[in-house]
């Protein structure tokens, strides 16, 4: 447990600056929604688009913001190994499309359980359920295993060969602690919006976060 906390704390310290930028972006967008009528009116057009697209909306939107934009950023920076462009693109689109659908269903489920009023009590319930149930039991392990598969050149055989107990008892819990430091305040801000706008805001901050991490990794690799 000590190793998990130590590793998680170190990762949280590393992500402190990007985390503040992410939270600042989310807070700015929420304040614009409530206090800047043109931005408020623009966001209110999104639910109508989502209603027309149906289940395709979370799939397409998250594949675009979470997958395609970061992928193009990596292509421009030449961070993808030669011969892996198509595989990486298909992975990024498929992974984030599935995550987008999962998150959209999760938000809808939370609204049924806790209500859709953006008051303090509802926001706290949603953040706790999000960070202490959905993240540790689904999104964090699923993401870790998927990225592990990607890092082993999309080989199930290679991935299985390198799976270890430490991955699930140390690595994933450590990452989860680091993510709590960034995403708990961020999700509290996201849940201050009406249900129909929570998912679009999530995608905007997700895209920003992915680009930040990609830029940080590239800078560290160059150093």
N, C-alpha and C positions, 0 to 999 in steps of 0.2 A: 504493500500500500504506500509506503514511504517513497518508493521509486516512482510509482504512478503520479503521486502528488508533485514530486520534484520535477519530473519530466513535463507534466502538464503546466506547472507554474512557469518553467523556462519557456515553453512554447507560447504561453499567454503573454509573457513579457515581450517576446519577439513580435507578437501580433498587436501590441498595445497601440502603436501609432496608426497602422491600417484600420484597427478596430474603431478608434476614435473618428477617423475619416468616414468610415462606413456609417457609424451612428449619427455623425453630423449630417451626412447626406440624407439618411432616413428622416431625421428630425426636420430638416429643411423642407423636404417634400410634404410632410404632414402639416407643418405650419403654413406652407403655401396653400394647401388644400383648404384649410380652415379660415385663412385670413386674406387670400388673394383670389378674388372672384374669377378672373380669367382662367387661372390654373384649376380652380375648383370645377368650373364648367367643363373644362377639357377632360378632366378625369371622369366626370359623370357620363361621358360618352362611352367609356369602356364597357360598363355592364351590358349595354345594348349589343355591342360587338360580341361579347362573350355569349350572350343569349342566342345570337344567330349562329355562332360556330359550334356551340354545344361542347361536347367532350373534346373536340379538336382544339379548343382554345388553350387549355393548359398545356397540352402536348406541343403545339406549335410554338407558343410564346416562350416556354421554358427551354425548348430545344434551340430557339433563336438566341435568347439572352444568356442562358447558361452554357450552351454548347457552341453555336456557330460563331458568335462574336469573339469569345476567348480563343477559339480555334484559329480564326483569321488573324488574331493578334499574334499567336504563336507562329503562324506561317510567315507573317511579315518579319518577325524577329528571327526567323530560321531556327526555331527551337525544336522542330520535329525531325527525327532521323529520316534519311533518304529511304524511300520505299515504304514508309509508314503513313503517308499522308491520307490515303483513303481509309485505312483501318482506324486511324485516329479520328477522322471526321465522322465515320459511322458510329464509333463508340461514343463520342461526345454528344452527337444528336440523339442516339438511342438512350443513353444513360439519363440525360437531362429530360428527355421526353417522358420517360417513366417516372422520374422524380417529380416532374411537374404535375403529372396526373395524380400521383400519391399525395403531394402537398395540397393540391386543390381539394381532393376528397377529404383530407384531414381537416382543413379549415372549415369545410362544410359540416363535418361531423362535430367539430368543437362548437360551432354555432348552435347545433341542435342540443348539445349537452349543457353548455354554459350560457347560451343566449348570444345576441348580436349587439348588445349595447356597449359602446366603448367607454364604460365607466371603470373605475379603479379595480373594483372587485372582480369584474369579468376579465379584465386584462391580466390580473395576477393569476387567476385560475388557468387561463389559456397559456401564459408563459410557463407556468409550472408543468402543466401537462405536456406542452411542447418539448421543453428541455429535459424533463426527467422521465418521460415515458416514450414519446415518439422518437426522440433523438437517440437515447441509449439502446432501445430495443429494435429500432428499424433503420433510421436514416444513417446513423454513424456506422454501424457494422456493415450495412449494405454498401455504403459508399467506400468504406475501407477495403472490402473484399473486391469490389469492382475496380478500384484504382490499383489494387495489388495485382489483379489479373492484367490490367493494362501495362503495368510496369514490367511484367514478365512476358511482354510481346504477345499478349492475347492467347497464351498457351495454357489450357486447363491443366495439362500434365505438369508443366513447370510450376504453376501456381500451387497446385496441391502438394507438390514436393517440398515447397518452401513454407507451407502453412505450419504454424507452431503454436503451442499453448501461450507463449509470450505475446503473440500477436493479439490474442483476445483478452489476456489478463493484464497486460502492461501497455502495449502500443495503442490499442483502441481507447481504453479508459483515459490514457494520457491526452490523446487528441480531444476526447470529449471534454475534459476539464478546460483545455485551451479554448475550445469552441464556446463553452459556457460564458467565458469572460467577454467574448466578442458578441455572441448572438443573443444572450439574455436581454441586455439593454436594447439591442436592435429589434428583437421581436416584440418587446414591450411597446416600442414606438409603432411598429407595423400594426399591432392589434388596436391601436387608437383610432384606426380608420374603420369605416363600415366594412362588412364582410366582402362586398362586391369589389372593394378596392384593395383589400389586403394582399391578394395574390399578385396583382400587377405591381404593387410596391415591392413585394418580396422579390420579384424578378429583376427589378431595377437594381436593388441593392446586391442581389446575387451576382449580376453581371459586373458591377463595380468591384465587388469583393474578389471575383475570379481574376479580373484584370490586375488588381493590386497584387494578389499572390503570385501571378505569373511574372509580373515585373520584378517582384522581390526575389523570386527564385532565379531569374535570369541575372540579376545584379549580383547575387551571392555566388552563382556559378562562375561569372566573369572574374570575381574577386579571387 
